[in-house]
Amino acid sequence: GAQRIFGYTADEVIGKPVTVLIPEDHLDEEPTILARLRAGQRIEHYETVRRRKDGTLLDISLTVSPIKGPHGDIIGASKIARDITEQRQARRALDEASERLKLALAASRLGDWSWEPKTDIVTMSKTAAKIFNIPPGPHLTWAQLRELLHEEDREPARLAVQKALAEHIDYD
């Protein structure tokens, strides 16, 4: 797994300091990790950046645990690294899309709302609430919101929600 993630064979890295994997701008992390290990602490899901053999950077999640000897003294460390590059890229793309949507809604002066089917609660944005002349927040049911829609929009809205529920779209 380490060879697949970092590109080094065991022979290339055994006996070398772990700093061969750490980019220069992250070298200050290792002393902190070591200090916590010396204190007997386990480090879980520490997200950072590491460098592959070919020089490319990847986002990883580290879990580091102290290894204790027969007398309870710390004699080493166990590190588990998980490549989270794809998850981070997906998160950045989602954050960027969310920001673009927010800007588009603000520029167009359109409001939005969300509906939680399990509780039947609709939460309105400030702009949507202003359009409907009601206070923003989670205080309406879907049926109450439908009554606020223009008469011609009520049936298409009902059908869209019905279709989404039939397709088991998860709104969480």
C-alpha positions in Angstrom: 0.0 0.0 0.0 2.8 2.4 0.9 4.5 1.7 -2.4 1.2 2.3 -4.3 0.6 5.6 -2.5 4.1 7.0 -2.3 5.9 5.2 -5.2 8.9 4.0 -3.2 9.9 0.4 -2.8 10.6 -0.8 0.7 14.3 -1.0 -0.1 14.3 2.6 -1.1 12.9 3.9 2.2 13.6 1.5 5.0 16.2 3.2 7.3 15.6 6.6 5.9 13.9 9.4 7.8 10.2 9.9 7.2 11.0 13.5 6.1 11.6 12.2 2.6 7.8 12.1 2.3 7.2 15.5 3.8 7.2 18.6 1.6 9.4 21.5 2.9 6.5 23.6 3.9 5.1 20.8 6.1 8.4 19.8 7.9 7.3 21.6 11.0 4.6 19.0 11.5 6.9 16.1 12.3 8.3 17.5 15.6 4.8 18.1 16.8 3.7 14.6 15.9 6.8 13.1 17.6 6.2 15.2 20.8 2.6 13.9 21.0 3.9 10.3 20.5 6.5 10.7 23.2 3.6 11.8 25.5 1.9 8.5 24.7 -0.9 10.2 22.6 -2.4 8.6 19.5 -3.1 10.9 16.5 -6.2 10.1 14.5 -7.2 11.4 11.1 -4.6 14.2 10.9 -5.1 15.6 7.4 -1.9 16.9 5.8 0.1 16.8 2.5 2.9 14.4 1.6 5.2 14.0 -1.4 5.4 11.0 -3.7 8.7 9.7 -5.1 8.0 11.5 -8.4 7.6 14.8 -6.5 3.8 15.1 -6.8 1.9 16.1 -3.7 -1.1 14.2 -2.3 -3.5 14.9 0.5 -3.4 12.2 3.2 -5.1 11.4 6.5 -2.6 10.1 9.1 -3.2 7.9 12.1 -0.1 7.6 14.2 0.1 5.4 17.3 2.9 4.9 19.8 4.4 1.4 20.0 5.2 0.4 23.6 7.8 -2.1 24.7 7.4 -4.9 27.3 8.0 -2.4 30.1 5.6 0.2 28.8 8.1 2.5 27.3 7.6 3.9 23.8 9.9 2.2 21.4 8.5 3.2 18.1 5.5 4.4 16.1 3.0 3.0 13.7 1.7 5.2 11.0 -1.3 4.6 8.7 -1.6 7.0 5.7 -4.8 7.1 3.6 -4.8 9.0 0.3 -7.7 11.5 0.5 -6.7 13.5 -2.6 -9.9 12.6 -4.4 -12.1 13.4 -1.4 -10.4 16.8 -0.9 -10.8 17.6 -4.6 -14.4 16.6 -4.6 -14.9 18.8 -1.4 -13.2 21.8 -3.1 -15.4 21.4 -6.2 -18.5 21.2 -4.0 -17.4 24.3 -2.0 -16.7 26.2 -5.3 -20.1 25.2 -6.8 -21.9 26.2 -3.6 -20.1 29.6 -3.6 -21.1 30.1 -7.3 -24.7 29.2 -6.6 -24.7 31.6 -3.6 -23.3 34.4 -5.8 -25.8 33.6 -8.6 -28.7 33.7 -6.2 -27.6 37.0 -4.7 -27.0 38.6 -8.1 -30.4 37.5 -9.4 -32.2 38.3 -6.2 -33.8 34.9 -6.2 -34.5 33.0 -3.0 -34.1 29.4 -2.2 -35.4 27.0 0.3 -34.8 23.4 1.4 -37.3 20.8 2.5 -36.6 18.0 4.9 -39.0 15.2 3.9 -38.6 13.3 7.2 -39.8 16.2 9.3 -41.7 18.0 6.5 -40.0 21.3 7.5 -39.1 23.9 4.9 -36.3 26.3 5.6 -36.2 29.6 3.7 -33.3 31.8 2.8 -33.6 35.5 3.7 -34.3 36.4 0.1 -37.0 33.8 -0.4 -38.6 34.8 2.9 -38.6 38.5 1.7 -40.2 37.5 -1.6 -43.0 35.7 0.3 -43.1 38.4 2.9 -42.5 36.0 5.8 -39.7 35.6 8.4 -36.8 33.4 7.2 -36.0 30.1 8.8 -37.4 26.6 9.4 -41.1 27.1 10.3 -43.2 26.0 7.3 -44.4 22.6 6.1 -44.3 21.7 2.5 -48.1 22.1 2.3 -47.8 25.6 3.8 -45.1 26.6 1.3 -47.2 25.3 -1.7 -50.0 27.6 -0.6 -47.6 30.5 -0.9 -46.7 29.6 -4.5 -48.6 31.1 -7.5 -51.6 28.9 -8.3 -50.1 27.8 -11.7 -46.8 26.7 -9.9 -48.4 24.5 -7.2 -49.1 21.4 -9.3 -45.7 21.3 -11.0 -44.1 21.7 -7.6 -46.2 18.9 -6.2 -45.3 16.6 -9.1 -41.6 17.4 -8.8 -41.5 16.5 -5.2 -43.6 13.4 -5.8 -41.2 12.3 -8.5 -38.1 12.9 -6.3 -39.6 10.9 -3.5 -40.5 8.1 -5.8 -36.9 7.9 -7.1 -35.7 7.8 -3.5 -33.5 10.9 -3.8 -31.8 11.5 -0.5 -32.0 15.2 0.5 -29.5 14.8 3.4 
